[in-house]
Amino acid sequence: MKRRTLFRSAAALLGIGAAGGLASTSSAVRGNRYYDGPESDHFDGVRFFNPDGSAPRGFADLMRWQFGEARAAWPETVPVETVTPAARVDDLTVTMIGHATMLIQVAGLNVLTDPVWSRRVSPVSFAGPKRVSAPGVRFEALPKIDVVLLSHNHYDHLDLETLRRLKAGHDPLVITPLGNDALLAGTGLRVTVMDWGQSAEAAHLGVHCLPSHHWSARGMGDRSMALWAAFMLTGPAGAVHFIGDTGFDRGRPYAGLSERFGPVRAALLPIGAYEPRWFMRDQHQNPDEAVQGFKISGARHAVGHHWGTIQLTNEAREAPLRALQAALGTHGVAPERFRALEPGEAWAIPA
């Protein structure tokens, strides 16, 4: 029973139907439950897709991964020394909460990325991936949150329980790609939705929605019906690039950023959940690819996230740290420019 529950949880996280095929293959009949808009170069009228890119893998590959390959053992718990951030920061400081949840304090505003304080990232509360490290900032210790950047709807990035708590205590503006507003309709949150290439304003910050190479799903019938994206924040403290999840995709998520936005002061880049490569390559970059993307973007500093909090894939908890250090040496990047932060660790990004 436990194995079946865990499998069904994994299938839902991957948007794969338990009956043995891709979720919602009769999409032309069912339609899109989240978004109704015109076709584009990344939307076919029912589903979003990666232009000239790859689609997520199907049921047979899921079975090969889940039942054919061993996972490294992770610790049950990792001690965390929690911190209490400043109420406001005039310049730029990034504090790691855990996984893809970070507090960006920039030019007097407080921005949360993909906020998750729940114990599990799963369609159900009793099974599925769970965190091994507590949040680096207790929810009650958060400063007033002004903006939430929500990159896509996978459970390890969009946590409705946390978002409801944020509504009650902070009432932030949520900025997210097309279709995700439908999932937030019951929270009462203020939501701004954007397509790739669009921009919005949040106080004195510009928020720009950018392509990433990924996909979306909340269950077994909604694969890629809501868009995924990266973001660029622009303002008086410089440009900050945030990617929640992406495949490297020949470097395309990083190309041309400095030409469009000027020097990128900080890039917040995923470095974990990448093994086995045959299964994860198209959706999760590895540390070497993250360093390559960092160099392509021209960013001055980078924070590595999406590692060490929740075991989603096969690699050991500390493997991304070792791989990142090797990649920095291979590509000639000083270690002080690209840091993988632990929960509770804060970095005042150099000017």
C-alpha positions as CSV (number, residue, x, y, z in Angstrom):
1,M,0.0,0.0,0.0
2,K,2.8,2.4,0.9
3,R,4.6,1.7,-2.4
4,R,1.4,2.3,-4.4
5,T,0.7,5.5,-2.5
6,L,4.3,6.8,-3.2
7,F,4.0,5.8,-6.8
8,R,0.7,7.6,-7.3
9,S,2.2,10.6,-5.6
10,A,5.2,10.6,-8.0
11,A,2.9,10.1,-10.9
12,A,0.8,13.1,-9.9
13,L,4.0,15.2,-9.4
14,L,5.0,14.2,-12.9
15,G,1.6,14.7,-14.5
16,I,1.5,11.1,-15.7
17,G,-1.7,9.0,-15.7
18,A,-1.7,5.9,-13.5
19,A,-3.5,4.0,-16.2
20,G,-0.3,3.9,-18.3
21,G,-0.1,6.9,-20.6
22,L,0.5,10.6,-20.7
23,A,-2.0,12.6,-18.7
24,S,-5.1,13.8,-20.4
25,T,-4.3,12.7,-24.0
26,S,-7.8,13.6,-25.0
27,S,-7.0,17.3,-24.5
28,A,-8.9,18.4,-27.5
29,V,-12.1,17.2,-25.8
30,R,-11.3,18.2,-22.3
31,G,-9.7,21.6,-23.0
32,N,-7.6,23.6,-20.7
33,R,-9.0,24.0,-17.2
34,Y,-6.7,26.9,-16.3
35,Y,-6.2,29.1,-19.3
36,D,-8.2,30.1,-22.4
37,G,-6.2,32.3,-24.8
38,P,-4.9,32.6,-28.3
39,E,-2.3,30.2,-29.7
40,S,1.3,31.4,-29.7
41,D,4.8,30.0,-30.4
42,H,4.6,28.2,-27.0
43,F,0.8,27.5,-26.7
44,D,-1.2,25.2,-29.0
45,G,-4.6,26.3,-27.8
46,V,-4.7,23.6,-25.1
47,R,-1.2,23.1,-23.8
48,F,2.0,25.1,-23.4
49,F,5.2,23.7,-24.8
50,N,8.9,24.5,-25.1
51,P,9.5,25.9,-28.6
52,D,12.0,23.7,-30.5
53,G,12.5,21.9,-27.2
54,S,11.6,18.6,-25.6
55,A,8.5,17.4,-23.9
56,P,8.4,15.7,-20.4
57,R,8.9,12.0,-20.5
58,G,6.0,9.5,-20.3
59,F,4.9,6.5,-18.2
60,A,7.4,3.9,-19.4
61,D,10.3,6.1,-18.6
62,L,8.8,6.9,-15.2
63,M,8.6,3.2,-14.5
64,R,12.2,2.6,-15.6
65,W,13.4,5.4,-13.3
66,Q,11.2,4.6,-10.2
67,F,11.7,0.8,-10.2
68,G,15.0,0.3,-12.0
69,E,17.5,2.8,-10.5
70,A,18.7,3.2,-6.9
71,R,18.5,6.5,-5.0
72,A,21.2,7.7,-2.7
73,A,20.3,7.6,1.0
74,W,19.5,11.0,2.5
75,P,19.5,11.9,6.2
76,E,16.2,11.9,7.9
77,T,16.9,15.4,9.3
78,V,19.5,18.1,8.9
79,P,20.0,20.6,11.6
80,V,19.2,24.2,10.7
81,E,20.0,27.4,12.5
82,T,17.1,29.7,11.7
83,V,17.6,33.5,11.3
84,T,15.4,36.5,11.6
85,P,15.9,38.8,8.6
86,A,15.9,42.6,8.8
87,A,12.6,44.3,8.3
88,R,13.9,46.0,5.1
89,V,17.2,46.2,3.2
90,D,18.2,49.2,1.1
91,D,20.5,47.3,-1.2
92,L,20.4,43.5,-2.0
93,T,20.4,40.5,0.3
94,V,19.3,37.0,-0.4
95,T,18.3,34.6,2.4
96,M,17.9,30.9,1.8
97,I,14.7,29.5,3.3
98,G,15.0,26.1,1.6
99,H,14.7,24.4,-1.8
100,A,13.5,27.2,-4.3
101,T,12.2,29.4,-1.5
102,M,14.3,32.5,-1.0
103,L,13.8,35.9,0.5
104,I,15.1,38.6,-1.8
105,Q,15.4,41.9,0.0
106,V,16.1,44.5,-2.6
107,A,15.8,48.3,-2.6
108,G,13.4,48.3,0.4
109,L,11.1,45.6,-0.9
110,N,10.7,42.0,0.3
111,V,10.2,39.4,-2.3
112,L,9.6,35.6,-1.8
113,T,10.3,33.1,-4.5
114,D,8.2,29.9,-4.8
115,P,7.3,29.9,-1.1
116,V,7.0,26.5,0.6
117,W,6.8,26.0,4.4
118,S,4.9,22.8,4.3
119,R,6.5,19.5,5.5
120,R,5.7,17.6,2.2
121,V,5.5,18.6,-1.4
122,S,2.7,16.3,-2.6
123,P,-0.9,16.1,-3.7
124,V,-1.5,14.4,-0.3
125,S,-0.4,15.3,3.2
126,F,0.4,11.8,4.3
127,A,2.9,10.7,1.6
128,G,5.3,12.0,-1.0
129,P,8.5,13.9,-0.8
130,K,9.2,15.6,2.5
131,R,11.7,18.1,3.7
132,V,14.8,17.0,5.6
133,S,15.6,20.5,6.8
134,A,13.3,23.0,8.4
135,P,12.8,26.4,6.8
136,G,15.8,28.7,7.4
137,V,13.4,31.4,8.5
138,R,10.4,30.6,10.7
139,F,7.2,31.7,9.0
140,E,6.4,33.9,12.0
141,A,9.8,35.6,11.7
142,L,9.3,36.8,8.1
143,P,9.4,40.5,7.5
144,K,6.4,42.0,5.7
145,I,6.3,40.3,2.3
146,D,5.4,42.6,-0.6
147,V,5.7,40.3,-3.6
148,V,5.7,36.6,-4.4
149,L,7.3,35.3,-7.5
150,L,5.7,32.0,-8.4
151,S,7.5,30.2,-11.3
152,H,5.2,27.3,-12.0
153,N,2.7,24.9,-10.4
154,H,4.7,21.8,-9.4
155,Y,4.1,21.0,-5.7
156,D,7.6,21.8,-4.6
157,H,7.1,25.4,-6.0
158,L,3.4,26.2,-5.6
159,D,2.2,25.3,-2.1
160,L,-1.4,26.4,-1.5
161,E,-1.2,26.1,2.3
162,T,1.8,28.4,2.5
163,L,0.1,30.9,0.1
164,R,-3.0,31.0,2.2
165,R,-0.8,31.8,5.2
166,L,0.9,34.6,3.3
167,K,-2.5,36.0,2.4
168,A,-3.6,36.1,6.0
169,G,-0.4,37.6,7.4
170,H,1.0,39.6,4.6
171,D,-1.4,40.0,1.6
172,P,1.4,40.1,-1.0
173,L,1.1,40.6,-4.7
174,V,1.7,37.3,-6.5
175,I,3.3,37.4,-9.9
176,T,3.0,34.2,-11.9
177,P,2.8,32.9,-15.5
178,L,-0.4,32.3,-17.4
179,G,-2.9,29.9,-16.0
180,N,-1.6,29.7,-12.4
181,D,-4.1,32.3,-11.3
182,A,-6.8,29.7,-11.6
183,L,-5.1,27.6,-8.9
184,L,-4.9,30.6,-6.6
185,A,-8.5,31.7,-7.1
186,G,-9.6,30.4,-3.7
187,T,-6.8,32.0,-1.7
188,G,-8.0,35.6,-2.0
189,L,-4.5,36.7,-3.1
190,R,-3.9,39.6,-5.5
191,V,-2.5,38.0,-8.6
192,T,-0.8,39.4,-11.7
193,V,-0.4,36.9,-14.6
194,M,2.1,37.3,-17.4
195,D,3.2,35.6,-20.5
196,W,6.8,35.2,-21.6
197,G,8.2,38.6,-22.7
198,Q,5.7,40.6,-20.7
199,S,6.6,43.0,-17.8
200,A,4.8,44.4,-14.8
201,E,5.6,46.8,-12.0
202,A,5.7,46.1,-8.3
203,A,6.3,49.4,-6.5
204,H,9.6,50.7,-7.8
205,L,10.7,47.3,-9.3
206,G,10.2,46.0,-12.8
207,V,9.2,42.3,-13.0
208,H,9.9,40.7,-16.3
209,C,8.6,37.2,-17.3
210,L,11.1,35.1,-19.2
211,P,11.2,31.7,-20.8
212,S,12.5,28.6,-19.0
213,H,12.6,25.0,-20.3
214,H,10.3,23.1,-18.1
215,W,6.6,22.0,-17.8
216,S,3.8,21.9,-15.3
217,A,1.2,19.6,-13.7
218,R,-0.8,19.4,-10.5
219,G,-2.4,16.0,-11.1
220,M,-3.1,13.4,-13.8
221,G,-5.2,15.5,-16.2
222,D,-3.5,18.9,-16.4
223,R,-0.1,18.4,-17.9
224,S,1.3,21.7,-19.3
225,M,-2.0,23.5,-19.0
226,A,-0.4,26.3,-17.0
227,L,2.8,28.1,-18.1
228,W,6.2,28.0,-16.4
229,A,8.7,30.9,-16.4
230,A,11.8,32.6,-15.0
231,F,11.8,36.2,-13.8
232,M,14.1,39.2,-13.9
233,L,13.7,41.9,-11.3
234,T,15.0,45.4,-12.3
235,G,15.4,48.4,-10.1
236,P,17.8,50.8,-8.3
237,A,19.8,47.9,-6.8
238,G,20.4,46.2,-10.1
239,A,19.0,43.2,-12.0
240,V,18.2,40.0,-10.2
241,H,17.4,36.8,-12.3
242,F,15.4,34.0,-10.7
243,I,14.8,30.6,-12.3
244,G,12.7,28.1,-10.3
245,D,13.3,25.1,-12.6
246,T,14.8,24.7,-16.0
247,G,16.6,22.4,-18.4
248,F,19.7,23.9,-19.8
249,D,18.2,23.8,-23.4
250,R,21.4,24.7,-25.2
251,G,21.8,27.8,-23.0
252,R,18.7,29.5,-24.3
253,P,17.2,30.5,-21.0
254,Y,20.3,32.6,-20.4
255,A,21.0,34.1,-23.8
256,G,20.8,37.8,-24.3
257,L,19.9,38.8,-20.8
258,S,22.7,41.3,-20.2
259,E,21.9,42.9,-23.6
260,R,18.2,43.4,-22.6
261,F,18.5,44.2,-18.9
262,G,22.1,45.4,-18.5
263,P,24.5,43.8,-16.0
264,V,22.8,41.1,-14.0
265,R,23.9,41.6,-10.4
266,A,22.6,38.2,-9.1
267,A,21.3,35.1,-10.6
268,L,19.3,32.6,-8.4
269,L,19.7,29.3,-10.2
270,P,18.6,25.7,-9.6
271,I,21.5,23.2,-9.1
272,G,19.8,20.1,-7.8
273,A,17.4,17.3,-8.6
274,Y,19.2,16.2,-11.8
275,E,19.9,12.5,-11.6
276,P,19.5,10.3,-13.5
277,R,20.5,12.5,-16.4
278,W,18.7,10.4,-19.1
279,F,15.4,11.2,-17.3
280,M,16.0,14.7,-15.8
281,R,18.2,16.4,-18.4
282,D,15.4,18.2,-20.2
283,Q,13.7,19.6,-17.1
284,H,16.5,20.0,-14.5
285,Q,19.9,21.4,-15.3
286,N,22.9,20.1,-13.3
287,P,25.5,22.2,-11.5
288,D,27.8,22.2,-14.5
289,E,25.0,23.5,-16.8
290,A,24.1,26.1,-14.1
291,V,27.6,27.5,-14.2
292,Q,27.6,27.5,-18.0
293,G,24.3,29.4,-17.9
294,F,25.7,31.8,-15.3
295,K,28.5,32.6,-17.7
296,I,26.3,33.0,-20.7
297,S,24.0,35.4,-18.8
298,G,27.0,37.6,-17.8
299,A,25.7,37.7,-14.2
300,R,28.2,38.9,-11.6
301,H,27.1,36.6,-8.7
302,A,24.9,33.5,-8.4
303,V,23.0,31.7,-5.6
304,G,22.5,28.0,-6.1
305,H,19.2,26.6,-4.8
306,H,16.8,23.6,-5.4
307,W,19.2,21.3,-3.5
308,G,19.4,19.6,-0.1
309,T,15.9,20.3,1.3
310,I,13.7,17.7,-0.4
311,Q,14.9,14.5,-2.1
312,L,13.2,14.4,-5.5
313,T,15.8,12.5,-7.5
314,N,18.6,10.0,-7.2
315,E,21.7,12.1,-6.3
316,A,23.0,12.3,-2.7
317,R,22.1,15.4,-0.7
318,E,25.6,16.9,-0.9
319,A,26.3,15.9,-4.5
320,P,25.3,19.2,-6.0
321,L,27.8,21.0,-3.7
322,R,30.6,18.8,-4.9
323,A,29.5,19.1,-8.5
324,L,29.2,22.8,-8.3
325,Q,32.7,23.3,-6.9
326,A,34.1,21.1,-9.7
327,A,32.2,23.0,-12.3
328,L,33.4,26.4,-11.0
329,G,37.0,25.1,-11.4
330,T,36.3,23.7,-14.9
331,H,34.8,26.9,-16.1
332,G,37.2,29.3,-14.4
333,V,34.6,31.0,-12.0
334,A,35.8,32.1,-8.6
335,P,33.9,30.2,-5.9
336,E,33.0,33.5,-4.1
337,R,30.9,34.5,-7.2
338,F,28.6,31.4,-7.1
339,R,27.5,30.1,-3.7
340,A,25.0,27.4,-2.8
341,L,23.4,28.7,0.3
342,E,22.3,26.5,3.2
343,P,18.8,27.1,4.9
344,G,19.1,30.1,7.1
345,E,22.2,31.5,5.3
346,A,22.0,35.1,4.1
347,W,24.3,36.7,1.5
348,A,24.6,40.5,1.0
349,I,25.3,40.5,-2.7
350,P,28.4,42.6,-3.5
351,A,27.7,45.8,-5.5
